[in-house]
Amino acid sequence: MDTGLYTERDPAIKLRRDQVYGELRRRLMIGHFAIRARLVEERVAAELGVSRTPVREALVRLLADGLVERGEDGGYYVAQPDLTDLRDLYELRITLELRGISRALDPDVRAHDPAILEPLRDQWRALRDDQPEPDPQFVLMDEDFHVTMSRASGNAALTSTLAAVNARIRAVRMYDFLTEDRITLTIIQHLEIAEEVLAGRHAEALTAMRRHVGESMDVVERRAARAITQMALNRGRRHDFDRPANRGQD
């Protein structure tokens, strides 16, 4: 097999693409653009000093993240964080999370599978010892923790429903992982939950899980609302990124 077909030939190209994606994601999440502003590739590329190709690829990734939307004209537009059903979905999420723990108290239900939980605990211990930098994509690791906890409980229906809820709130939950303190606290709380369940202290695990999810919701709501306010303030000004531009070269 020609592995050159499946790997990045120039590491600098990948770095440049990731940098463009990261910078655009940062600006979107702090409300740098007006709500519904169109992100014109040429203008974005000129502002960042890159070609249109990494910008185009970044916009595709941001569409998957839920941070931009595709308009009827085929262009990319700034998406407003959707807080409409956030509390309802968090309520459903915490119900699923707590049931995944409390069902082990039923004498007819097997305890959580340590073959699943022990590697999960070890993974988060490693993250505690070598903490990653703040990054919205940390949300995927966070989701994996909660889904794996649920899977260890042995109820596949609970787990699949939790995964579906996580997918619906992912775009706003990314706001939880923008600062070092939130990464640190998330790791500490995840370890606390996993260790309490492994030790059979389910009441303590329930308390820790309820506190963990509640604090996360408060942070997400506050930060997303701040971004929405900034987007609204920017609505009245015309930004370089949404002005018409002559088509340039890739």
C-alpha angles and dihedrals in degrees: 000000000000100000090189087077092061104038134066108263096203117037089201090063092056091046091051091049092049091047092052091047092047095048094048091047090051092051092047093050095051092049095251092151130055118258110274092006113156115241105218111202095220094052094045091049092049092048093051096039096238138110122270094253098076089041091054091049091048091052091053090053092046089051089056089049090055093239095115133032133214114241127214088256090059094251128127119249133189110262120219114231106256110228095160098104098016097112093045091050092046088051089053091045095053090046090056093043094050093045089052088060102035096051087074087069090066108097090218093056125081119239121256113291108257090199086068100035100046095059088045091053091048091050092055092044087058090050089051090053094045105026117198123231119264108280131159088226087068083086088080092058089047091052090048090055094053095043091048090050088053093046090053088059089067100236109118093185092057090049096050092047091050091050090052092050091048091053091053095053099035096102092059096034088064086075088071094070105052097103136053094237092059092050090050095048093045091054092047093048094046090053091048092053095046094047094048092052092046089051091051093245095135097161090057091045091053091052092048093048094048091050093045096052093041093053090048092053092051092052093046093050094048097047096042091048090052090052091050090051091052091048089053091050089052093050093086095057126070111235126211089238095064100041119109113264138187112254111261134193125279 
